[in-house]
Amino acid sequence: MTREENEKRIERLKNIVLNMPDKPGSYQFYDVDHTIIYVGKAKRLKQRVSSYFHKEVDRFKTKVLVSKIEDISYTVVNTEEDALLLENSLIKKYNPRYNVLLKDGKTYPSICITNEYLPRVFKTRQINKRFGTFFGPYSHTGSMFAVLELIHKLYKPRTCRMPITKEGIEQGKYKPCLEYHIHNCKAPCCGKQSLEDYQASIAQAREILKGNTRQLSQHVFEEMQQKAAELKFEEAEELKQKYMLIESFCAKSEVVSHTITDVDVFTIVDDEHNRTAFINYIHVKNGSVNQSFTFEYKRKLDESDRELLLTAIPEIRERFQSKAKEIIVPFDMEWQLNEAQFFVPQRGDKKHLLELGEMNCRQYKFDRLKQAEKLNPEQKQTHLMKELQQKLQLAKLPYQIECFDNSNISGTDAVAGCIVFKGMKPSKKDYRKYNIKTVEGPDDYASMQEVVRRRYTRMMEEGTTLPDLIITDGGQGQMSVVRQVVEGELGLHIPIAGLAKDDRHRTNELLYGNPPKTIALKTDSELFHVLTRIQDEVHRYAIQFHRDKRSKHALHSALDDIPGIGPATREKLLSEFKSLKRIREASFEMLSGVIGTSKATKLMESLGKK
């Protein structure tokens, strides 16, 4: 499309917008093939749709959407809620490319109560509302099986799949099966349980599935008291057993407050890149949480949390057939619903429900991440490399990262270590140790420059692959001296970052840039943990090398002037005992077993042990 054609297209679309009313409604964008690519909602159609064509629109994805629009249509409705419901209906019908879509939950089971003459109660993953009434889906199957177990213990609904009819019962076509004989069914098919009693049991099972356990419990208790007053003790005992089962089930539920009778709770948590949102739905009935489910939304146009939540609420409420008059949300909502009100709690039980929903969202996000890592173990490392690349705005993925650290005591036995991480994992075969050769005294900066110079000069001479990122164990000073060598002397363009520590010697910031700036990084994030591990690893590596060298030096000094103990004998002693302290503690037999009786005798005498 030429520039002139595009300008004509935009002008034509703006003319359509000018004729739109300032009323609630839904709007639809079409592409060149007249396929719906986006469905939106608006409290004021003209104002909302015209915002897409403002010059100051800066969101890239929105600009892409606008570049695809060839036509616009709209539907006017009476209320904001109708606009929400209409948008939801059109999205499900047309599945537009640029709309966020609720991730399907078909893999989760539901509980069905059939429409048969003698209804059955069972779990299923096939939803066909003509077949019966469905409750769920249940994201936690343990909860679903607990409910089913309670219903089967209380009411003993039939489990057979036989098509039972009223005429068949009257004609005596059916016989009691094994389930009747083991007391798992009351055999309504044979008239041993009346139709009225069976239907009453199914009605009470429905109340349990709706979450009305408290009301049901009270009803059973009152009926039990009445039977006892009428001296019908057997029936009263049977009701008592039912009452205790219901109470036990209620005790296992998350009880919030009996003053909360019927509310919906919605919370939202984003992933680290703000591309996916996790929305948790909790339904509370008569003080108990009887339904909790987390959905996943993929952002298409950088939608805000408010926009996503507003899109999700009508659809989720429709899925779960919720008629709750109060909807608890984490922030104020711009829209209003006719049949329900939004409420943002600040404290108390309702605030606790929001926290519970957020906890469920975070756990679901964590589970999804772990599941993805199991399916693709390298995905986690790639994700971390991309995150670090984005944080530092690097030109390429930081696959190979190198980190340096010095170690000495007042300048003696000065050493340095270089560790290498490839794909966010330590590559120990590439680790290198360095004895400081040109620096006298405790000069960490000069020592660092010597090691970096030796490291990359040799890599250039050998044609070895240079790192994608250098990390110094220190702040601005270390970064500056490394940059002087890498860029100033060697003319290399390798990104350099620094990990600085606080007064308690704990890593607290990542530095990058020239001049260095602090890069925002959450201390509980996976990337921060990996960077801390890199810093701890290079520190451990340099310290261990320094200790080994110091130990060898001390051993050499103590054994150097002993007659008959030459370099080969010292190496044997060091290899076997590791330190002078252990040599002093060793017995004559242990020493003679390593260096012979004669040398062991001289060594013992020199150490003052004989």
C-alpha positions as CSV (number, residue, x, y, z in Angstrom):
1,M,0.0,0.0,0.0
2,T,1.4,3.4,-1.0
3,R,1.5,6.4,1.3
4,E,-1.4,8.1,-0.6
5,E,-3.5,4.9,-0.4
6,N,-2.9,4.6,3.4
7,E,-3.8,8.2,4.0
8,K,-7.1,7.7,2.0
9,R,-7.8,4.6,4.1
10,I,-7.3,6.4,7.4
11,E,-9.4,9.3,6.2
12,R,-12.2,6.9,5.3
13,L,-12.1,5.2,8.7
14,K,-12.1,8.6,10.5
15,N,-15.3,9.5,8.6
16,I,-16.9,6.3,9.9
17,V,-15.9,7.2,13.4
18,L,-17.3,10.7,13.1
19,N,-20.8,9.2,12.6
20,M,-20.6,7.0,15.6
21,P,-22.8,7.8,18.6
22,D,-21.5,8.5,22.1
23,K,-23.4,5.6,23.6
24,P,-22.4,2.2,25.1
25,G,-21.7,-0.6,22.6
26,S,-19.4,-2.9,20.9
27,Y,-17.2,-2.2,17.8
28,Q,-15.6,-4.5,15.3
29,F,-12.6,-4.0,13.1
30,Y,-12.3,-5.8,9.7
31,D,-9.3,-6.5,7.5
32,V,-9.0,-6.4,3.8
33,D,-10.8,-9.8,3.5
34,H,-13.6,-8.4,5.7
35,T,-12.7,-10.8,8.5
36,I,-13.2,-9.5,12.0
37,I,-9.7,-9.0,13.5
38,Y,-10.7,-7.2,16.7
39,V,-13.8,-6.8,18.9
40,G,-13.9,-4.0,21.5
41,K,-16.3,-2.5,24.0
42,A,-16.9,1.1,24.9
43,K,-18.9,3.2,27.3
44,R,-18.8,5.9,24.6
45,L,-18.3,4.4,21.1
46,K,-17.2,7.6,19.3
47,Q,-14.7,8.6,21.9
48,R,-13.1,5.2,22.3
49,V,-12.8,4.2,18.6
50,S,-11.4,7.7,17.6
51,S,-8.6,7.1,20.1
52,Y,-7.1,4.5,17.8
53,F,-6.5,7.1,15.1
54,H,-4.7,9.8,17.2
55,K,-1.2,10.6,16.2
56,E,0.1,10.2,19.8
57,V,-0.8,6.5,19.9
58,D,2.6,5.1,20.9
59,R,1.9,1.4,21.5
60,F,3.5,-0.6,18.7
61,K,0.9,-3.4,18.7
62,T,-1.9,-0.9,18.5
63,K,-0.2,0.7,15.5
64,V,0.0,-2.7,13.9
65,L,-3.7,-3.3,14.5
66,V,-4.6,0.1,13.0
67,S,-2.5,-0.6,9.9
68,K,-4.7,-3.7,9.2
69,I,-8.1,-2.1,9.6
70,E,-10.1,-1.7,6.4
71,D,-13.6,-1.3,7.8
72,I,-15.5,-0.7,11.1
73,S,-18.9,-1.7,12.3
74,Y,-20.6,-1.2,15.7
75,T,-23.6,-2.2,17.8
76,V,-25.2,0.1,20.2
77,V,-26.6,-1.2,23.5
78,N,-28.4,0.3,26.5
79,T,-25.9,-0.3,29.3
80,E,-22.3,-0.9,30.0
81,E,-23.0,-4.4,31.1
82,D,-24.7,-5.2,27.8
83,A,-21.6,-3.9,26.0
84,L,-19.4,-6.3,28.1
85,L,-21.6,-9.3,27.4
86,L,-21.9,-8.5,23.7
87,E,-18.1,-8.2,23.3
88,N,-17.7,-11.5,25.1
89,S,-20.2,-13.2,22.8
90,L,-18.6,-11.8,19.6
91,I,-15.1,-12.8,20.7
92,K,-16.2,-16.4,21.3
93,K,-18.1,-16.5,18.0
94,Y,-15.4,-15.0,15.7
95,N,-12.2,-15.6,17.6
96,P,-10.5,-12.4,16.4
97,R,-6.8,-12.4,15.8
98,Y,-6.0,-9.4,18.1
99,N,-8.2,-10.2,21.0
100,V,-7.0,-11.8,24.2
101,L,-8.4,-15.3,24.5
102,L,-9.2,-17.2,27.6
103,K,-7.1,-20.4,27.7
104,D,-9.4,-23.4,27.3
105,G,-10.0,-25.4,30.4
106,K,-11.4,-28.5,28.7
107,T,-8.7,-30.7,30.3
108,Y,-10.2,-30.0,33.7
109,P,-13.0,-32.3,34.9
110,S,-16.5,-31.2,36.0
111,I,-19.3,-32.9,37.9
112,C,-22.5,-33.7,36.0
113,I,-26.0,-34.4,37.3
114,T,-27.9,-35.9,34.5
115,N,-31.5,-35.1,33.3
116,E,-32.5,-38.8,33.5
117,Y,-35.6,-40.1,35.3
118,L,-33.3,-41.3,38.1
119,P,-30.4,-38.8,37.7
120,R,-26.8,-39.9,38.1
121,V,-23.9,-37.9,39.6
122,F,-20.4,-38.4,38.1
123,K,-17.2,-36.7,36.9
124,T,-16.7,-35.9,33.2
125,R,-14.6,-33.9,30.8
126,Q,-17.3,-33.8,28.1
127,I,-19.6,-30.8,28.5
128,N,-23.0,-31.1,26.8
129,K,-25.6,-29.1,28.6
130,R,-28.5,-30.9,26.9
131,F,-27.4,-34.0,28.8
132,G,-27.5,-32.6,32.3
133,T,-26.3,-29.8,34.7
134,F,-22.6,-29.3,35.0
135,F,-20.7,-28.0,38.0
136,G,-17.0,-26.9,37.7
137,P,-14.6,-27.2,36.0
138,Y,-12.4,-28.2,39.0
139,S,-8.7,-27.3,38.6
140,H,-7.9,-29.3,41.8
141,T,-9.2,-32.8,41.3
142,G,-8.8,-33.6,44.9
143,S,-11.5,-31.1,45.8
144,M,-13.8,-32.6,43.1
145,F,-13.3,-36.2,44.4
146,A,-14.0,-35.0,48.0
147,V,-17.3,-33.5,46.9
148,L,-18.2,-36.7,45.0
149,E,-17.3,-38.9,47.9
150,L,-19.5,-36.8,50.3
151,I,-22.5,-37.0,47.9
152,H,-22.1,-40.8,47.4
153,K,-21.8,-41.4,51.2
154,L,-24.8,-39.1,52.0
155,Y,-27.3,-40.0,49.2
156,K,-26.0,-43.1,47.5
157,P,-27.1,-42.1,43.9
158,R,-27.1,-44.9,41.4
159,T,-23.9,-45.5,39.4
160,C,-25.2,-47.8,36.7
161,R,-25.6,-46.6,33.1
162,M,-28.8,-48.5,32.5
163,P,-31.6,-46.3,30.9
164,I,-34.2,-46.6,33.7
165,T,-37.8,-45.4,33.0
166,K,-40.9,-45.0,35.1
167,E,-42.7,-47.7,33.1
168,G,-39.8,-50.1,33.5
169,I,-39.9,-49.7,37.3
170,E,-43.7,-50.2,37.4
171,Q,-43.4,-53.4,35.3
172,G,-40.6,-54.8,37.5
173,K,-38.1,-55.0,34.7
174,Y,-35.1,-54.3,36.9
175,K,-33.4,-56.3,39.7
176,P,-31.1,-55.1,42.5
177,C,-27.4,-55.2,41.5
178,L,-24.2,-55.7,43.6
179,E,-24.1,-52.0,44.6
180,Y,-27.4,-52.5,46.4
181,H,-26.2,-55.5,48.3
182,I,-23.0,-53.8,49.5
183,H,-25.0,-50.7,50.6
184,N,-23.8,-48.3,48.0
185,C,-27.2,-47.8,46.3
186,K,-30.8,-47.9,47.7
187,A,-32.1,-49.5,44.5
188,P,-34.7,-46.9,43.3
189,C,-34.9,-48.9,40.1
190,C,-36.7,-51.7,42.0
191,G,-38.9,-49.4,44.0
192,K,-36.9,-50.0,47.2
193,Q,-36.3,-46.3,47.4
194,S,-39.2,-44.0,46.4
195,L,-38.9,-41.5,43.6
196,E,-39.7,-38.6,46.0
197,D,-36.9,-39.6,48.3
198,Y,-34.4,-40.1,45.5
199,Q,-35.3,-36.7,44.0
200,A,-34.9,-35.0,47.4
201,S,-31.5,-36.6,47.7
202,I,-30.4,-35.3,44.3
203,A,-31.8,-31.8,45.1
204,Q,-29.6,-31.8,48.3
205,A,-26.6,-32.9,46.2
206,R,-27.2,-29.9,43.9
207,E,-27.0,-27.6,47.0
208,I,-23.7,-29.1,48.0
209,L,-22.3,-28.6,44.5
210,K,-23.6,-25.0,44.6
211,G,-21.8,-24.5,47.9
212,N,-24.8,-24.2,50.1
213,T,-23.4,-26.7,52.6
214,R,-24.1,-24.5,55.7
215,Q,-27.8,-24.2,54.9
216,L,-28.0,-27.9,54.1
217,S,-26.3,-28.7,57.4
218,Q,-28.7,-26.6,59.3
219,H,-31.7,-28.2,57.5
220,V,-30.4,-31.8,58.3
221,F,-29.8,-30.8,62.0
222,E,-33.3,-29.5,62.4
223,E,-34.8,-32.6,60.7
224,M,-32.7,-34.8,63.1
225,Q,-34.0,-32.9,66.1
226,Q,-37.6,-33.3,64.9
227,K,-37.2,-37.1,64.4
228,A,-35.7,-37.5,67.8
229,A,-38.6,-35.5,69.3
230,E,-41.0,-37.9,67.5
231,L,-39.0,-40.8,69.1
232,K,-37.9,-42.0,65.6
233,F,-34.4,-42.8,66.8
234,E,-33.3,-44.9,63.9
235,E,-34.2,-42.2,61.4
236,A,-32.6,-39.6,63.7
237,E,-29.4,-41.6,63.9
238,E,-29.2,-41.8,60.1
239,L,-29.7,-38.0,59.9
240,K,-27.0,-37.6,62.5
241,Q,-24.5,-39.5,60.4
242,K,-25.4,-37.3,57.4
243,Y,-25.0,-34.1,59.6
244,M,-21.6,-35.2,60.8
245,L,-20.4,-36.0,57.2
246,I,-21.5,-32.5,56.0
247,E,-19.9,-30.8,59.0
248,S,-16.6,-32.7,58.4
249,F,-16.6,-31.7,54.8
250,C,-17.3,-28.0,55.7
251,A,-14.4,-28.1,58.2
252,K,-12.0,-29.1,55.5
253,S,-13.1,-26.1,53.3
254,E,-11.4,-22.8,53.5
255,V,-13.9,-21.0,55.8
256,V,-13.7,-17.2,55.5
257,S,-16.7,-15.8,57.4
258,H,-20.3,-16.9,57.7
259,T,-21.3,-13.2,57.1
260,I,-20.0,-13.6,53.5
261,T,-22.9,-15.3,51.8
262,D,-22.3,-15.0,48.0
263,V,-19.4,-13.2,46.4
264,D,-17.1,-13.5,43.4
265,V,-13.4,-12.7,43.9
266,F,-11.1,-11.8,40.9
267,T,-7.3,-11.3,41.1
268,I,-4.7,-10.8,38.5
269,V,-0.9,-11.4,38.4
270,D,1.4,-10.8,35.4
271,D,4.4,-12.8,34.2
272,E,7.9,-11.2,34.3
273,H,7.6,-9.9,30.7
274,N,4.0,-8.6,31.0
275,R,3.0,-10.8,28.1
276,T,0.7,-13.2,30.0
277,A,-1.7,-12.5,32.8
278,F,-3.0,-15.1,35.3
279,I,-6.5,-14.4,36.6
280,N,-7.9,-16.3,39.6
281,Y,-11.6,-16.7,40.2
282,I,-12.8,-17.6,43.7
283,H,-16.5,-18.1,44.6
284,V,-17.5,-17.9,48.2
285,K,-20.9,-19.2,49.3
286,N,-22.1,-19.1,52.9
287,G,-18.7,-18.3,54.3
288,S,-16.8,-21.1,52.5
289,V,-14.6,-21.1,49.3
290,N,-16.3,-23.7,47.1
291,Q,-14.7,-22.9,43.8
292,S,-11.2,-21.6,42.8
293,F,-9.9,-21.6,39.3
294,T,-7.0,-19.8,37.5
295,F,-7.1,-18.8,33.9
296,E,-4.4,-17.7,31.6
297,Y,-4.6,-14.7,29.2
298,K,-2.2,-13.9,26.4
299,R,-1.8,-10.2,25.8
300,K,-2.3,-9.2,22.1
301,L,-2.3,-5.4,22.3
302,D,-0.4,-4.7,25.6
303,E,-3.8,-4.5,27.4
304,S,-3.7,-3.2,30.9
305,D,-4.6,-5.3,34.0
306,R,-7.9,-3.4,34.2
307,E,-8.8,-4.1,30.6
308,L,-7.9,-7.8,30.9
309,L,-9.9,-8.2,34.1
310,L,-12.9,-6.4,32.7
311,T,-12.8,-8.8,29.7
312,A,-12.4,-11.9,31.9
313,I,-15.1,-11.2,34.5
314,P,-18.3,-11.6,32.3
315,E,-16.9,-14.6,30.6
316,I,-15.8,-16.4,33.8
317,R,-19.1,-15.6,35.6
318,E,-21.0,-17.0,32.6
319,R,-18.9,-20.2,32.6
320,F,-19.5,-20.8,36.3
321,Q,-23.1,-19.5,36.1
322,S,-22.5,-17.1,39.0
323,K,-25.2,-14.7,40.0
324,A,-23.3,-13.1,42.9
325,K,-24.3,-9.5,43.5
326,E,-20.8,-8.5,44.8
327,I,-17.6,-8.8,42.9
328,I,-14.3,-8.3,44.9
329,V,-11.5,-6.9,42.7
330,P,-7.9,-5.6,43.5
331,F,-8.5,-2.1,42.1
332,D,-11.2,0.3,41.1
333,M,-13.0,-0.6,37.9
334,E,-14.2,2.1,35.5
335,W,-17.2,0.1,34.2
336,Q,-20.4,-0.8,36.1
337,L,-22.6,-3.9,36.0
338,N,-26.3,-3.9,36.4
339,E,-26.7,-7.1,38.4
340,A,-23.5,-6.7,40.6
341,Q,-21.2,-4.2,42.2
342,F,-17.5,-4.0,42.3
343,F,-15.8,-3.7,45.7
344,V,-12.2,-3.1,46.6
345,P,-11.6,-4.3,50.2
346,Q,-9.0,-2.6,52.4
347,R,-9.0,-5.0,55.4
348,G,-10.8,-8.0,57.0
349,D,-12.0,-11.3,55.5
350,K,-12.6,-9.8,52.0
351,K,-9.1,-8.5,51.9
352,H,-8.0,-12.0,52.9
353,L,-9.9,-13.4,49.9
354,L,-7.9,-11.1,47.5
355,E,-4.7,-12.3,49.1
356,L,-5.8,-15.9,48.7
357,G,-6.6,-15.3,45.0
358,E,-3.2,-13.7,44.4
359,M,-1.5,-16.6,46.1
360,N,-3.3,-19.0,43.7
361,C,-2.2,-16.9,40.7
362,R,1.4,-16.9,41.7
363,Q,1.4,-20.7,42.4
364,Y,-0.2,-21.3,39.0
365,K,2.4,-19.2,37.3
366,F,5.1,-21.0,39.2
367,D,3.7,-24.4,38.2
368,R,3.4,-23.4,34.6
369,L,7.1,-22.3,34.6
370,K,8.2,-25.5,36.2
371,Q,6.2,-27.6,33.7
372,A,7.7,-25.7,30.8
373,E,11.2,-26.3,32.2
374,K,10.6,-30.0,32.5
375,L,9.4,-30.2,28.9
376,N,12.3,-28.1,27.7
377,P,15.2,-27.9,30.2
378,E,17.0,-25.3,28.1
379,Q,14.0,-23.0,28.0
380,K,14.8,-21.7,31.5
381,Q,18.4,-20.8,30.5
382,T,17.3,-19.1,27.3
383,H,14.6,-17.2,29.2
384,L,17.2,-15.9,31.7
385,M,19.7,-15.0,28.9
386,K,16.9,-13.0,27.1
387,E,16.0,-11.3,30.3
388,L,19.6,-10.3,31.0
389,Q,19.9,-9.1,27.4
390,Q,16.8,-7.0,27.7
391,K,17.9,-5.6,31.1
392,L,21.3,-4.5,29.8
393,Q,20.0,-3.8,26.2
394,L,22.8,-6.0,24.7
395,A,23.2,-6.4,21.0
396,K,23.4,-10.2,21.3
397,L,22.4,-13.0,23.7
398,P,24.9,-13.3,26.6
399,Y,25.6,-17.0,26.1
400,Q,29.2,-16.9,27.4
401,I,29.7,-14.8,30.5
402,E,33.1,-14.5,32.2
403,C,33.8,-13.2,35.7
404,F,37.1,-12.3,37.5
405,D,38.2,-12.0,41.1
406,N,41.5,-11.4,43.0
407,S,42.7,-12.9,46.3
408,N,45.7,-12.1,48.5
409,I,46.8,-11.3,52.0
410,S,48.6,-8.0,52.2
411,G,49.8,-8.6,48.7
412,T,51.4,-12.0,49.4
413,D,50.5,-15.1,47.4
414,A,48.4,-12.9,45.1
415,V,46.3,-14.8,42.7
416,A,43.2,-14.4,40.5
417,G,40.5,-16.6,39.1
418,C,38.3,-16.5,36.0
419,I,35.2,-18.5,35.8
420,V,33.0,-19.1,32.7
421,F,29.3,-19.6,32.4
422,K,27.8,-20.8,29.2
423,G,24.1,-20.8,28.8
424,M,23.7,-19.7,32.4
425,K,25.5,-22.8,33.6
426,P,29.1,-23.1,34.9
427,S,31.6,-24.4,32.3
428,K,34.3,-25.7,34.7
429,K,36.6,-26.9,31.9
430,D,37.0,-23.3,30.9
431,Y,37.9,-22.0,34.4
432,R,41.4,-20.5,34.6
433,K,43.8,-19.7,37.6
434,Y,46.4,-16.9,37.4
435,N,49.4,-16.2,39.6
436,I,49.9,-12.4,39.7
437,K,53.4,-11.7,38.2
438,T,53.8,-8.0,37.6
439,V,52.2,-6.4,40.6
440,E,53.9,-5.7,43.9
441,G,51.9,-5.3,47.0
442,P,48.1,-5.4,47.5
443,D,46.9,-3.5,44.4
444,D,43.6,-5.1,43.3
445,Y,43.0,-2.8,40.4
446,A,46.5,-3.5,38.9
447,S,46.1,-7.2,39.5
448,M,42.7,-7.2,37.8
449,Q,44.2,-5.4,34.8
450,E,47.1,-7.9,34.5
451,V,44.8,-10.9,34.5
452,V,42.3,-9.4,32.0
453,R,45.2,-8.4,29.7
454,R,46.7,-11.9,29.8
455,R,43.4,-13.6,29.4
456,Y,42.1,-11.7,26.3
457,T,45.5,-11.2,24.6
458,R,45.9,-15.0,24.6
459,M,42.4,-15.6,23.4
460,M,43.0,-13.2,20.5
461,E,46.2,-14.9,19.6
462,E,44.7,-18.3,19.7
463,G,41.5,-17.2,17.9
464,T,39.3,-18.4,20.8
465,T,35.7,-17.2,21.0
466,L,35.5,-14.1,23.2
467,P,32.8,-13.7,25.8
468,D,29.5,-12.0,25.2
469,L,29.6,-10.3,28.6
470,I,32.3,-9.6,31.3
471,I,31.1,-9.3,34.9
472,T,33.5,-7.9,37.5
473,D,33.2,-8.8,41.2
474,G,33.0,-5.2,42.3
475,G,31.5,-1.8,41.5
476,Q,32.5,1.2,39.4
477,G,36.2,1.0,40.1
478,Q,36.6,-2.6,38.9
479,M,34.5,-1.9,35.8
480,S,36.6,1.1,35.0
481,V,40.0,-0.6,35.2
482,V,38.7,-3.6,33.2
483,R,37.3,-1.3,30.5
484,Q,40.7,0.5,30.2
485,V,42.3,-2.8,29.2
486,V,39.5,-4.4,27.1
487,E,38.5,-1.3,25.2
488,G,41.5,1.1,25.6
489,E,44.5,-1.3,25.2
490,L,43.0,-4.3,23.3
491,G,40.4,-2.4,21.2
492,L,37.7,-5.0,22.0
493,H,34.0,-4.2,22.3
494,I,32.8,-6.6,25.0
495,P,30.0,-5.4,27.3
496,I,31.1,-5.0,31.0
497,A,28.9,-5.2,34.0
498,G,29.6,-5.1,37.7
499,L,28.1,-6.8,40.8
500,A,28.4,-4.6,43.9
501,K,27.9,-5.7,47.5
502,D,26.5,-3.8,50.5
503,D,28.1,-3.3,53.9
504,R,27.1,-6.8,54.9
505,H,28.9,-8.2,51.9
506,R,25.7,-9.2,50.2
507,T,25.1,-8.6,46.5
508,N,22.6,-5.7,46.2
509,E,22.9,-4.2,42.7
510,L,23.9,-4.8,39.1
511,L,25.8,-2.0,37.4
512,Y,26.1,-1.4,33.7
513,G,26.9,1.4,31.2
514,N,29.5,4.1,31.0
515,P,29.2,5.8,33.4
516,P,27.7,2.8,35.3
517,K,24.1,2.9,36.3
518,T,22.1,0.7,38.6
519,I,20.0,-1.8,36.7
520,A,16.6,-2.6,38.4
521,L,16.5,-6.2,39.4
522,K,14.3,-7.9,41.9
523,T,16.3,-9.6,44.6
524,D,13.9,-12.6,44.6
525,S,14.0,-13.1,40.8
526,E,15.7,-16.1,39.2
527,L,18.0,-13.9,37.2
528,F,19.3,-12.2,40.4
529,H,19.9,-15.7,41.9
530,V,22.0,-16.7,38.9
531,L,24.1,-13.5,39.0
532,T,24.7,-14.0,42.7
533,R,25.7,-17.6,42.0
534,I,28.3,-16.3,39.4
535,Q,29.7,-13.9,42.0
536,D,29.8,-16.5,44.7
537,E,31.4,-19.0,42.4
538,V,34.3,-16.7,41.2
539,H,34.9,-15.7,44.8
540,R,35.0,-19.3,45.9
541,Y,37.3,-20.3,43.0
542,A,39.8,-17.4,43.7
543,I,39.8,-18.0,47.5
544,Q,40.4,-21.7,47.1
545,F,43.3,-21.1,44.7
546,H,44.8,-18.6,47.1
547,R,44.5,-21.1,50.0
548,D,46.1,-23.9,48.1
549,K,49.0,-21.6,47.1
550,R,49.4,-20.3,50.6
551,S,49.4,-23.8,52.0
552,K,52.1,-24.9,49.5
553,H,54.1,-21.8,50.4
554,A,53.9,-22.5,54.1
555,L,54.7,-26.2,53.6
556,H,57.7,-25.3,51.4
557,S,59.0,-22.8,54.0
558,A,58.8,-25.2,56.9
559,L,60.4,-28.2,55.0
560,D,62.8,-26.3,52.9
561,D,65.8,-26.5,55.3
562,I,65.4,-30.1,56.4
563,P,68.3,-32.2,55.2
564,G,67.2,-35.1,53.0
565,I,63.8,-33.5,52.3
566,G,64.0,-32.4,48.7
567,P,61.3,-31.1,46.2
568,A,60.2,-34.6,45.3
569,T,59.7,-35.6,48.9
570,R,57.8,-32.3,49.6
571,E,55.5,-33.1,46.7
572,K,54.8,-36.5,48.2
573,L,54.0,-35.1,51.6
574,L,51.8,-32.4,50.1
575,S,49.9,-34.8,47.9
576,E,49.3,-37.1,50.9
577,F,48.7,-34.8,53.8
578,K,47.6,-31.5,52.1
579,S,49.0,-29.2,54.8
580,L,51.8,-28.7,57.3
581,K,49.4,-29.1,60.2
582,R,48.4,-32.6,59.1
583,I,52.1,-33.5,58.6
584,R,52.8,-32.4,62.2
585,E,49.9,-34.4,63.4
586,A,50.8,-37.6,61.5
587,S,52.4,-40.5,63.3
588,F,55.9,-41.9,62.5
589,E,54.2,-45.0,60.9
590,M,52.1,-42.8,58.6
591,L,55.1,-40.7,57.5
592,S,57.4,-43.7,56.9
593,G,54.7,-45.2,54.8
594,V,54.9,-42.2,52.4
595,I,58.6,-41.2,52.4
596,G,60.4,-44.1,54.0
597,T,61.8,-44.7,57.5
598,S,65.0,-42.7,57.1
599,K,63.4,-39.5,55.8
600,A,60.5,-39.9,58.3
601,T,63.0,-40.0,61.2
602,K,64.8,-36.8,60.0
603,L,61.4,-35.1,59.5
604,M,60.2,-36.0,63.0
605,E,63.4,-34.7,64.5
606,S,63.3,-31.5,62.6
607,L,59.6,-30.9,63.7
608,G,60.6,-31.5,67.3
609,K,58.5,-34.6,67.7
610,K,61.3,-37.1,68.5
